[in-house]
Amino acid sequence: MMNNQPFRFYSVSISILQPALSDLFKELADEEMMHAKQIELLQNIFQQAQEGFTETPQSENINADFLQNKEAAKRFFNKKHLE
């Protein structure tokens, strides 16, 4: 699970001098907690359905396509980031 403690620490440490910035860090911490819960939920769903998820050749093709698309997106991002 994602550790949102740095965001909470920043929120508290600047709360007097920069209340708006403090609110931003608190919101970030809350969002990271929600993201961590969503990932955990999805992991549980996939673990419970693991047998059914890869039973068909189509699902293996979906997995392979996803990995190719992920690599293409990674290359695109790295190229644009360098620009």
BELHUDA-V308133 format. One record per pair of residues at least 12 apart in sequence whose ideal C-beta (glycine too) atoms are under 8 Angstrom apart, sorted by the first residue. I is the first residue (numbers start at 0). GAP is how many residues later the second one is. If there is no record, write none. Layout:
i: [I | I]
gap: [GAP | GAP]
//
This chain:
i: [0 | 0 | 0 | 0 | 1 | 1 | 1 | 1 | 1 | 3 | 3 | 3 | 3 | 3 | 3 | 4 | 6 | 6 | 6 | 6 | 6 | 7 | 7 | 7 | 9 | 9 | 10 | 10 | 10 | 10 | 10]
gap: [35 | 36 | 38 | 39 | 30 | 31 | 33 | 34 | 37 | 24 | 25 | 26 | 28 | 29 | 32 | 24 | 18 | 19 | 21 | 22 | 25 | 17 | 18 | 21 | 12 | 15 | 12 | 13 | 14 | 15 | 18]
//
